Amino acid sequence: MDERSDEVLSKVPAVTLGFWIIKIAATTLGETGGDELSMSLGLGYALSSLIFIALFLVAVAAQVRAKAFHPFLYWVVIVTTTTAGTTMADFADRSLGVGYPGGSIILAVLLLASLGLWYRVEGSVSVDTVVSPRVEAFYWITILFSQTLGTALGDWGADSGLGYGGGALVFSAALAIIVVCHYVTSLPATLLFWSAFILTRPLGATVGDFLDKPVDSGGLGMSRLYASLLIALFMVACIVIIPQRAGRHPGPSGSPRSAG
């Protein structure tokens, strides 16, 4: 008998190196795309956030209704969370007047509350358990808050004197530490996954800012629209080229596996 015969395919992809490559690209696109709407087109943070949240709700509804994992649909939802996260974080940090530290604290509390409620209801926050609409709802709410927090952390790091290049190096180093912990420690894989998921967002934010901010501010001065199109094309190529498969969740007789 096949040892996987009692497993259920998840609605989200298996966590592989390819997953992280596309995730970082998606977070970078979220930064440039969000700034294109709120800054370059002058719609402002509040209106841009409402537009991206509406797009997120439409995309996530299609994702939840889908019967199986579809790579393009999944990554479209991820991009809507990164763009919404960009404008929501900017709204919290700048329009509400709480600054980067205050915005980061508020968003961290919201993220922890989301994870806490998810764990209280389901008994696990592992991505391997995303096999029902209710768990998927918890998953996407947590994703949205994590993307928004990551944006605030990225902006805070860049604004604190690190600059865009320095911020990217710091967050890359933090991710490298998580990778080492995954291989040489017994820390829970689920904890490491969510830590890495959050930290890839500020890495993408600093890379996105580096691409489109003026040269005299430490960036490359690229057009936000041009940068967004290039990153989007790179993402599409990665989704087509890099093999992706649905994650697996043990059936009722099995015990949930950790993600990471």
C-alpha positions, 0 to 999 in steps of 0.5 A: 500500500502507498504510504501516502494513500491517506494524505490529502493534497493541500491548496497551497504549494509545497515549501521548496527553494522555488517557493522562496524565490517566487515569494521574494519576487512577489514581495518586491513586486508588491513594493513597486506596484503598491508605490506605483498606485499610491505615489506615482499615480497619486491615489494616496495610501488609503484609497490605494489600500481599499483598491488592493484589499478589494482585489485581494478579496476577489482573488482569495474568494477564487482561491478558496472556491478552487478545488485544487492547487493552481500555481498562477491563482495562488501567486496572484493572491500572494501578489494582492497581499503584498501590494495591499500590505505595502499601502496598508503599512504606509498608511499606518506608518505615515497617514496615522502618524504612528511612525515606523516603530508604532506601525510595526508594533500594531501590525505585529500585534495583529499578526500574533492575534491572527496566529493565536486565533488560528491555533486556538480554533484549529490546534495548529498553524502549520501550512500543511493543514490548509485543506479546508475553507476555514483553515484557508481563511485563517491562512490568508488573513495571517498572510496579509498581516505578515506581508503588511508587517514585513513592509513596515519592518523593511521601511523602518530598517531602511529609514533607520540609517541602513539604507536600501542596500544595508537593509537588504543585507540585514534581512538576507542575513536574518533569513540565512540564520533561519536556514541554518536553524532549520538544518542544525537545530530542533526549533519547530519547523512551523515557527521557522516557516512563519519567521522566514515568511515575514522576513522575506517581505522586508527583503522584497520591500528594500529591494523594491525601494532600491530599484525605484527610489531616486539615485540621490536617495540610494536607489537606482531611479527606475520607473516604478511601472517599468520595475513592476513589469520586469518583476512580474515577467520574472515571476511568470517565468519562474512559475512556468519553469520551476516545478510546483506541487501541492503540499500534502496533509496526512488524513485523519489517521495521520498526525499533521506534519510541520511546514518549513 
